[in-house]
């Protein structure tokens, strides 16, 4: 069996991107990212999704290493986001008779993005495509995380081609299967990927999990990250928890500080939480922290404490950004507390409390606000807040 062969007749033909620094020009990529594509070789040949067009030459070489001069009969488009579809025009030039398969929304996007109008086949929910000894069935997963998303299932080998679902940030370091790669950092990269990319769409993810729950699945082939075989149970559990916005006990303290006074409040709160016996405490200065990591941890842990000085009668800008991103992701419930500081007119705490009301989060305790410099009185306020938070979590 060739190393790229996941199971007999199904090959990995994706590529690694180790040079792009921002996914969607937004999210950091310290470990790079993979763009995954899969080739099914049977009486007919089917390609599942493509890769980002800047890697098209390598992608075509991967395909031809397996196929030689044999043509591709079908291109299955499970997801139209350009990191998975932008090589379609290149492939159409190389394989002019290739039929492109997608649902009605996909067909419209093919024309809108790439001017492709012919040699397309529209499929509906549950349709089946025979490739010979293997076949593919199609199940729609709208808003996971685009409206046209579908997944493809090969019942003969119990393989789910899952589009962006169950994907992660991180290039593949040699291995393809989960049994071939070191996974320690992958779990946090999966949570970070979910929080940043899919986080708003918990309800659609839950619907997709329920729809696919009746399928026998022994291999999951996502469009980013490892192919899952040994860790399928854990992967589905993580996605289930994330899409229910379920969180484990732990405290994220995220703050902004201009001259260090609000920072001292954050440090005092963290120290008092530790004194009260809490260990999972994660402190982020939002002027320097990677926002994607903060979002990841807010999805992972059940308590968020936010601190901000008043800045132009508003929140400190980086604090405002975090709260906006949480609001955009519709996180329905977290334990919440906030603290702030000001010099002549306080407003930050008011804005953070408005955020909590908008999100329908019940604050753990009254907010605290410090005027001007950090002092013994400010320290006592921070200690009181921290003790209230610790009591809530420990209950």
SELUMMAR-712017 format. One line per field, with one value per residue (C-alpha): residue number from 1; chain; x, y, z. Coordinates in steps of 0.05 Angstrom, whole numbers, plus 5000, padded with zeros to 4 digits. Each point is the difference from the previous one (the first is absolute). Last residue first. Example, Ala and Ser with C-alpha at 12.3 -4.5 7.8 and 13.67 -1.06 7.14 Angstrom:
! residues 2
num = 2|1
chaine = A|A
px = 5273|4973
py = 4979|4931
pz = 5143|5013
//
This chain:
! residues 395
num = 395|394|393|392|391|390|389|388|387|386|385|384|383|382|381|380|379|378|377|376|375|374|373|372|371|370|369|368|367|366|365|364|363|362|361|360|359|358|357|356|355|354|353|352|351|350|349|348|347|346|345|344|343|342|341|340|339|338|337|336|335|334|333|332|331|330|329|328|327|326|325|324|323|322|321|320|319|318|317|316|315|314|313|312|311|310|309|308|307|306|305|304|303|302|301|300|299|298|297|296|295|294|293|292|291|290|289|288|287|286|285|284|283|282|281|280|279|278|277|276|275|274|273|272|271|270|269|268|267|266|265|264|263|262|261|260|259|258|257|256|255|254|253|252|251|250|249|248|247|246|245|244|243|242|241|240|239|238|237|236|235|234|233|232|231|230|229|228|227|226|225|224|223|222|221|220|219|218|217|216|215|214|213|212|211|210|209|208|207|206|205|204|203|202|201|200|199|198|197|196|195|194|193|192|191|190|189|188|187|186|185|184|183|182|181|180|179|178|177|176|175|174|173|172|171|170|169|168|167|166|165|164|163|162|161|160|159|158|157|156|155|154|153|152|151|150|149|148|147|146|145|144|143|142|141|140|139|138|137|136|135|134|133|132|131|130|129|128|127|126|125|124|123|122|121|120|119|118|117|116|115|114|113|112|111|110|109|108|107|106|105|104|103|102|101|100|99|98|97|96|95|94|93|92|91|90|89|88|87|86|85|84|83|82|81|80|79|78|77|76|75|74|73|72|71|70|69|68|67|66|65|64|63|62|61|60|59|58|57|56|55|54|53|52|51|50|49|48|47|46|45|44|43|42|41|40|39|38|37|36|35|34|33|32|31|30|29|28|27|26|25|24|23|22|21|20|19|18|17|16|15|14|13|12|11|10|9|8|7|6|5|4|3|2|1
chaine = A|A|A|A|A|A|A|A|A|A|A|A|A|A|A|A|A|A|A|A|A|A|A|A|A|A|A|A|A|A|A|A|A|A|A|A|A|A|A|A|A|A|A|A|A|A|A|A|A|A|A|A|A|A|A|A|A|A|A|A|A|A|A|A|A|A|A|A|A|A|A|A|A|A|A|A|A|A|A|A|A|A|A|A|A|A|A|A|A|A|A|A|A|A|A|A|A|A|A|A|A|A|A|A|A|A|A|A|A|A|A|A|A|A|A|A|A|A|A|A|A|A|A|A|A|A|A|A|A|A|A|A|A|A|A|A|A|A|A|A|A|A|A|A|A|A|A|A|A|A|A|A|A|A|A|A|A|A|A|A|A|A|A|A|A|A|A|A|A|A|A|A|A|A|A|A|A|A|A|A|A|A|A|A|A|A|A|A|A|A|A|A|A|A|A|A|A|A|A|A|A|A|A|A|A|A|A|A|A|A|A|A|A|A|A|A|A|A|A|A|A|A|A|A|A|A|A|A|A|A|A|A|A|A|A|A|A|A|A|A|A|A|A|A|A|A|A|A|A|A|A|A|A|A|A|A|A|A|A|A|A|A|A|A|A|A|A|A|A|A|A|A|A|A|A|A|A|A|A|A|A|A|A|A|A|A|A|A|A|A|A|A|A|A|A|A|A|A|A|A|A|A|A|A|A|A|A|A|A|A|A|A|A|A|A|A|A|A|A|A|A|A|A|A|A|A|A|A|A|A|A|A|A|A|A|A|A|A|A|A|A|A|A|A|A|A|A|A|A|A|A|A|A|A|A|A|A|A|A|A|A|A|A|A|A|A|A|A|A|A|A|A|A|A|A|A|A|A|A|A|A|A|A|A|A|A|A|A|A|A|A|A|A|A|A
px = 4603|5074|4987|4953|5045|5060|4964|4977|5071|5028|4952|5016|5075|4994|4962|5053|5056|4965|4996|5073|5020|4999|4998|4941|4929|4987|4938|4971|4943|4949|5004|4993|4969|4942|5013|4942|5049|4970|5000|5073|5020|4963|5040|5064|4977|4984|5067|5037|4964|5034|5014|5063|5057|4968|5006|4962|4977|4955|4967|4968|4982|4986|4938|4973|5064|4969|5064|4991|4992|5066|5034|4970|5024|5071|5001|4974|5056|5051|4971|5000|4926|4966|5000|5062|5034|4973|5046|4981|4995|4963|4989|4975|4978|4980|5063|5010|4963|5031|5067|4994|4979|5062|5044|4969|5012|5075|5020|5040|4952|4950|5041|4978|4996|4981|4980|4989|5029|4947|5014|4976|5072|5000|4939|5034|5061|4957|4959|5064|5031|4939|4997|5074|4986|4944|5053|5054|5001|4954|4969|4956|4972|4983|4995|4978|4979|4990|4946|4984|4956|4938|4988|4954|5042|5064|4976|4978|5062|5045|4960|5003|5076|5006|4960|5035|5069|5026|4976|5004|5036|5044|4990|4957|4949|4975|5004|4965|5012|4961|4931|4935|4947|4942|5034|5007|4934|5010|5070|4975|4945|5049|5047|4942|4984|5073|5010|5034|5063|5016|5061|5031|4974|5005|5071|5022|4967|5034|5067|4992|4990|5057|5054|5006|4982|5067|4987|4995|4941|4959|5010|5039|5071|5057|4990|4929|4989|4961|4931|4946|4942|4943|4951|5033|4978|4981|5020|4972|5028|4962|5039|4942|4956|5041|4970|5004|4987|4962|5013|4961|4978|5071|5023|4977|4944|4965|5021|4969|5011|5027|5011|5062|5013|5055|5004|4986|4997|4926|4971|4944|4951|4981|4988|5000|5053|5013|5047|5046|5034|4983|4993|5068|5012|5049|4970|4929|4993|5025|4960|4934|5018|5018|4932|4965|5041|5066|5033|5049|5006|5070|5000|5050|5051|5061|4962|4946|5054|5028|4931|4985|5064|4964|4952|5028|5035|4947|4941|4956|4990|4980|5020|5006|5042|4981|5031|5073|5042|5054|5067|5037|4946|5040|5059|4953|4959|5059|5029|4934|5002|5073|4981|4936|5033|4986|4929|4980|4981|4947|4937|4988|5028|4962|5027|4954|5011|5034|5051|4975|5044|4998|5015|5026|5027|5048|5016|5062|5022|5001|4940|4969|4928|4978|5023|4950|5056|5057|5075|5000|5068|4993|4943|4995|4969|4944|5001|4978|4980|4939|5007|5019|4997|5037|5046|5051|5054|4990|4972
py = 5496|5010|5045|5047|5004|5015|5056|5032|4994|5034|5058|5013|4996|5050|5049|4991|5014|5064|5023|4984|5041|4999|5071|5038|4980|4926|4964|4935|4961|4967|4924|4938|5039|4965|4997|5020|5018|5070|5005|4979|5051|5055|4981|5007|5069|5024|4974|5040|5066|5034|5075|5033|4949|4933|4927|4936|4933|4946|4935|4945|4927|4981|4988|5007|5011|5035|5000|5072|5019|4967|5037|5066|4987|4986|5063|5044|4974|5018|5070|5017|5009|5066|5071|5015|4941|4975|4947|4928|4933|4937|4938|4939|4935|4934|4979|4971|5051|5057|4964|4997|5073|5020|4958|5032|5069|4987|5039|5065|5058|4950|4986|4929|4960|4926|4968|4925|4991|5024|4990|5065|5026|4987|5044|5053|5000|5007|5057|5036|4992|5027|5061|5013|4999|5051|5046|4986|5064|4984|4934|4950|4937|4927|4954|4930|4955|4925|4948|4963|5029|4983|5047|4946|5004|4996|4939|4962|5019|4975|4936|4987|5006|4957|4943|5005|4994|4935|5017|5075|5028|5056|5075|5040|4978|4944|4925|4960|4925|4944|5030|4960|5052|5012|5059|5037|5037|5013|5026|5045|5028|5015|5034|5043|5021|5016|5046|5062|4961|4970|5040|5031|4955|4937|5013|5016|4937|4958|5035|4983|4927|5001|5020|4931|4963|4974|4970|4930|4972|5062|4982|5045|4998|5043|5062|5017|5075|5028|5029|4948|4967|4959|5035|5038|4951|4933|4946|4942|4931|4936|4959|4976|5057|5056|5064|5071|5062|5063|5073|5050|5047|5011|4975|4949|5046|4947|4927|4963|4925|4968|4926|4974|4933|4947|4937|5040|5075|5003|5067|5002|5055|5007|5076|5025|5000|5049|4977|5049|4993|5072|5065|5015|5076|4990|5034|5015|4941|4950|5037|4986|4926|4997|5028|4948|4942|4977|4956|5023|4955|4995|5004|5059|4965|5045|5065|4979|4984|5070|5032|4956|5019|5054|4951|4979|5064|5036|4980|4958|4938|4929|5006|4931|4999|4943|4961|5017|4979|4946|5028|4978|4990|4995|5045|5041|5021|5021|5037|5037|5021|5024|5044|5023|5024|5074|4978|4979|4927|4955|4964|4924|4972|4942|4949|4950|4925|5015|5051|5047|5062|5043|5073|5034|5070|4998|5058|5032|4985|5072|5017|5064|5017|5060|5001|4943|4959|5046|4983|4964|4967|4928|4979|4925|4963|4950|4937|4948|4936|4954|4935|4956|5040|5064|4992|5057|4954|4951|4932
pz = 5879|4989|4940|5037|5062|4957|4964|5066|5028|4938|5004|5074|4987|4943|5045|5054|4950|4978|5072|5010|4939|4924|4973|4971|5022|5004|4976|5024|4970|5046|5002|4956|4942|4966|4925|4956|4944|4996|5076|5003|4947|5037|5063|4959|4976|5070|5025|4948|5013|5059|4999|5028|5001|4986|5018|4985|5024|4971|5019|4958|5006|4928|4959|4929|4959|4939|4960|4979|5073|5017|4944|5023|5071|4977|4956|5057|5044|4946|4994|5075|5013|4989|5029|4959|5035|5066|5026|4987|5035|4980|5042|4960|5032|4968|4964|4929|4958|5038|4992|4924|4997|5039|4955|4938|5030|5003|5062|4998|5010|5028|5062|5012|5065|5002|5066|5005|5069|5049|5074|5031|5000|4925|4992|5043|4955|4937|5030|5022|4931|4965|5047|4987|4925|5010|5032|4949|4959|4942|5021|4963|5031|4991|5060|4978|5058|5000|5009|4934|4946|4960|4943|4970|4937|5040|5039|4938|4962|5056|5008|4924|5001|5062|4970|4933|5032|4967|4930|4986|4940|5027|4990|4952|4947|5044|4986|5055|5001|5034|4996|5002|4985|5048|5034|4935|5006|5075|4990|4943|5043|5056|4951|4975|5072|5017|4941|5028|5020|4932|4980|5062|5056|4957|4976|5071|5027|4945|5013|5074|4982|4949|5050|5031|4936|4976|4931|4969|5038|4982|4927|4954|5027|4976|5042|4979|5003|5059|5009|5011|4965|5029|4954|4943|4947|5033|4951|5040|4988|5019|4948|4957|5027|4968|5029|4972|5041|4979|5009|4957|5056|5028|5069|5014|4978|4959|5012|4941|4993|4937|4987|4966|4968|4996|4959|4937|5012|5015|5022|5051|5016|5074|4998|4929|4946|4944|4945|4965|4932|4983|5039|5030|5003|5058|5062|4980|4953|5050|5053|4964|4993|5074|5020|4958|5028|4973|4949|4947|4939|4971|4924|4997|5046|4999|4988|5049|5052|4996|5007|5060|5036|5040|5033|5068|5023|4959|5044|4954|5044|4983|4927|4971|4937|4955|4941|5013|4941|4998|4977|5063|5053|5065|4986|4956|5060|5043|4940|4991|5073|4995|4942|5033|5064|4988|4982|5070|4997|4967|5022|4997|4935|4968|4951|4967|4998|5067|5024|5054|5008|5062|5013|5063|5007|5058|5047|5030|5071|5026|4955|5027|4984|4960|4927|4989|5033|5017|4995|4933|4992|5025|4953|4994|4941|4987|4957|5052|4965|5001|4959|5058|5065|5016|4940|5002|5029|4943|5019
//
